Amino acid sequence: MISISFHGAAGTVTGSKYLIKVNNRQVLVDCGMFQGRRELRQKNWEPVQFEIDQVSAVILTHAHIDHTGFLPKLSKLGFDKTVYATPPTVDITKLSLLDAAHIQKEDAEYRNKKKLTRYEEALPLFTQEDVEGLDQHFKSVPFGEWVGIGEEIKFRYNIVGHILGAASVEMVLDDGSKKVSILFSGDIGRYGNPLVNDPLPAEKTDYLVCESTYGGRMHEPEDPYFVFSEIINDIVKRKSILLIPAFSVGRTQQIAYLVHDLIKNKRIPPIKIHIDSPMAIKSTDIYIKYADYHKVPICNLGGKNCILNGTHVELHRKRKSSKLLNKLTGPAIIMSASGMMTGGRILHHLINRLPDPNTTLLIPGFMAEGTPGRKLVDGADIIYIHKQPVEVKAKIVKMHGLSGHADYQEILHWLETLNLPPKKVFITHGEDSQRAAMAVHLKTKKNWDCHIPELHETVEL
Ligand SMILES: [Zn+2]
């Protein structure tokens, strides 16, 4: 008996957790945290719908918290087996989870102090100790190498772009009477990104679990170099601040590279990027450590000409130095996390800069429903940070060229090389409207059989 159960990323983009069962052998592909609206976050606290002690391994596609952020909780609940990931994903996951533990601790303390919780006491989902408890369980697997988990399951990772270390997972399942293959897309990256590798084509599979973050959307064809140079030249002219909420992993490094390249080619005057996020600074170190994993070589490691961390970048590790940025005058770029503006140091920059019409806020990618980022994309005049109203007078600019997610055409392009139609495609990791649109594209363009699974649904393969 072979089955798959969808314990997350079904009807939403977060909480990715797919349980594969072959006879009595069970593995979990991704172990993500639900993020965004309160009803979603609440799901992280609900009882787990599978037997944790029966799970032989967790196979991570990449390090983003919506794919890894439930691991410490799983471990706290008794999981003590192997967590497989590509080498960069191991490093980035450990870093991201520690950061998430820290943010949750601070958030819980703040809520308790200000009596902002509706519960007796606000608690973090997991702590630094829970994350450290996982350390010994990680096992890194290079791209392309097959790994067996018992007789029943084997898998390998393939490059899928998106962020450093991100992979699709090709899996072969054998229950003794039949063999089936299943391909997990992971988060599919984009083609032509200046820094991140293009997704490698998928070749064949019986079943496909396909993400659909942008299942119904197409990125506007924009040249990130052109758009970015226009924005920067504008803030230089106005001597203003460009504020960029950026994911510490991926987006920050892409933007640092882009600015380096634009300065080098004299398309913008020299300008400083202030990276105000300890987590982003540490993840840049990981990008430099894995110098061969990018589309462009990262030479002059850490030196003044380093494309990610050269003289165009100023790092702000300490809180004191972060606070001094409140007085910074333009032209300059401040980049801080979190990417969807749900926590972290970006919040104090938003409180400080959003009411200022001379500030430009760049929104460089997808903003999930219910996040402050989404409200700003939707044109809110006021947003609430820690329940306090903040007026939005800053200029809001959206940019899709830096999105880490393929649009539906790019997903179709990635699937073009599959030489057989899969028996079934499970469409996950998208809001319902996006999943439905992706299904329509796959049905009309390829005549593939699509299924939109519900949360906790089990399907026999
Ligand atoms: Zn991701």
Boltz pocket constraint, residues with backbone or C-beta under 6 A from the ligand:
constraints:
  - pocket:
      binder: B
      contacts: [[A, 62], [A, 64], [A, 162], [A, 187]]
      max_distance: 6.0
